[in-house]
Amino acid sequence: MQGIEKANFELLHDIFGDAQWTNKKRLSDEKMLDLIEHFSQMDLSIKNVPHDIMGEGYEYLIKKFADDSGHTAAEFYTNRTVVKLMTLITDPQSKESVYDPTCGSGGILLNSALYLKEQKKEYRTLKLYGQELNLITSAIARINMFMHNVDEFEIVQGDTLDNPSLLKDDELRKFDVIMANPPYSVKRWNQQKWMNDPYGRNIWGTPPQGCADYAFLQHIIKSLNKDTGRCIVLFPHGVLFRDSESEIRKKMIEADLVDAVIGLGKNLFYNSSMESCLLVCRMKKPKERKGKIFFINAVNEVCVERSTAYLKEEHIKKIALTYKNYKEIDGFTKIVSNEEVISKNDGNLNIPLYVKQENNSNEHVIEHLLEEIQTGKSSLNKSVDSLFKKLETLGIK
């Protein structure tokens, strides 16, 4: 294995991670022999097993690993049905660059190439870039690309906030499309360094120490191409309304970068019942979207099975088409001016404030408010006072 890495250093350095392959307590000679004899019975040549099939097999194993990994699954695997929706909305094209700053096992990046391939468009000219903190996970992402016969990619290992590694001329490299599912509310990050960030990523200010969500978002915005740049980020709902980030949120809205806010249902994060949302931003909005934010309340467009959930094909198509058509639908979508969001709601992007649904339960609203309290960014008294005021404005007694 070391010999293979050395012979193909540019492509395969660190590809086998830091596992102790010679540790016989973890992998005995008997098991190794069984594996070799088992796979020796199969013809795994490309002629017999095309890259499509090999790639699908690998993705299946990653999914299986995620299912068995408990809470750690969220660190490397994003629900593939949500990834498909994200790709439809950003609509990557041939020759464009796609970046994921927290790429995990590479599923989001890979889906961009598969999206073009399904449309019979040239996918080999798509340039894929990713950064991943975990050494083994970044190796899995690179193997994922090899298995799917994707050549135009660069995946680096490291801390995106502390040490972004995809640079050009000593500045952040710029990309056409960015899709991401950053780790939720990172508490251990270098807030002090961010205040004087050498790459100028603190464009709206410094997020609170216990919540790095808007540090990731500012990194993403700073990494977008000024003409073609568009991004979609999967977040928990808290980023839309937390008091501690209200000033950052208002500056983002004033810059007219928020294109759409899409509310998704529960359980789409691994081992978490939290509802998620998609925040869509564009560096240059189309004329009809300028100065406005498109809210889509798709919390009911989900299929829940026990503790997991996924989007059916009909859900994905409905949400993507709704985003594209850009029309108000009673109880489902609302187009709101930036000015109204800031002046009337102090920059609060919480979707139920704008899109009223008859079956939008009180439980849904209370869950958001409780999450705000639990983040512990303001005193308990202030949070409880805020809770009651918000409940009153929503007509909940």
WOMO-V906739 format. One record per helix or strand. SS is the DSSP state (H for helix, E for strand). FROM is the first residue (numbers start at 0). LEN is the number of residues. If there is no record, write none. Layout:
SS,FROM,LEN / SS,FROM,LEN
//
This chain:
H,1,6 / H,8,4 / H,28,12 / H,50,18 / H,69,6 / H,79,11 / E,96,4 / H,106,12 / E,126,6 / H,134,13 / E,152,5 / E,166,2 / E,170,2 / E,174,1 / E,176,4 / H,190,5 / H,212,10 / E,223,1 / E,229,7 / H,236,4 / H,242,12 / E,257,6 / E,268,1 / E,271,1 / E,275,7 / H,286,3 / E,291,6 / E,302,3 / E,307,3 / H,312,13 / E,332,5 / H,337,8 / H,350,3 / H,361,13 / H,379,14
//
